Amino acid sequence: MTHSTAPVRVGIIGLSARGGWAAQAHLPALTRLPGFEIRALSASSTASARAAGEKYGVPLAFGSAGDLVRSDEVDLVVVSVKVPRHREAVLAAVGARKAVLSEWPLGNGVAEAEELAAAAATAGVRTFTGLQARTSPAVRYLRDLVADGYVGEVLSTGLVASGRNWGAEFPRGVDYLLDRENGATMLTIPFGHTIDAFTMVLGEFTELAAVTATRRRTVREEGTGRLAPMTAEDQVAVSGLLDTGAVVSVHFRGGLSRGTDFHWEINGTDGDLVVTGDSGHLQQAVLTVRGARGTASDLAELPVPGRYYDIPSLGDAVDRTAYNVGAQYAAIRADLAEGTASVPDFAHAARRQRLLAGVQRAAASGERVTF
């Protein structure tokens, strides 16, 4: 695809007629963007694939991921299935020598993520990971404010957030989120997305301590009241140091709060920044940035400048889940066409999952972990 003006032909593993994340975010993003063509999809069976193909107007519908990745009509394979099924789908795409975008987290645990990153490196294929919080206009603006010295030297930062799921009730059809062994937990999903953008803005962790807990061991299904066990952590508290020397405190809690559901404060020698939002899923949240510096005593809103909304075809998707996903796809298109590497790849994903594994080790041992 280097320097080609031909559309990137996309095949989506996990696009279902019943909905889901691929239909909610990937489909509306891709259909708005020039330079992409959704050529194929696969689902759990031939019948379900055919139903999705008819519903969304996708010409090629396959009953298995293996059939999709072998199609000559597909340039970029998108893996949008539950985390325990990532490994099989990603290895199939890599084996077919296709560029592949995998949803986050890349693997069910750090060992899988490292395996997939190594397999892709050996095959020499382009890889991308769906860590789209870093494409959020507000997050990019925040990164630049910090880099440009708005707060001076960053002394400390504190973040408190709600995981939305993993509270007293869970939505129908997402029982798998409750089981820690499935790898789709509050730690890996909202915490993982948020901490990736957090480190993009402020720098990497050099050491951390952590406490995790499952305070609600039985939760109810919304609408039915059915009880289900939960082993995934609903409390994650991390403290540590960044490579800049800044002191960090991050606390995620399950469900939603009657207080604030996302509050991120950055305190520096010359000023302060505060970011608030409607949930701890920073990759989806609607965010407000406020700040004060110098002699100012009160925070004032800092509207995100229009230059950060730099993809006109996504203009009607601002503040919707498809926007950040679409912005990432636009960057993927540029990476494929120009040979650049702006979008996180599998090596980046494995590094980020090593950070999450460090949180788990610190919580289990009660000792600080260094990186």
Disulfide bonds with the S-S distance in Angstrom:
none
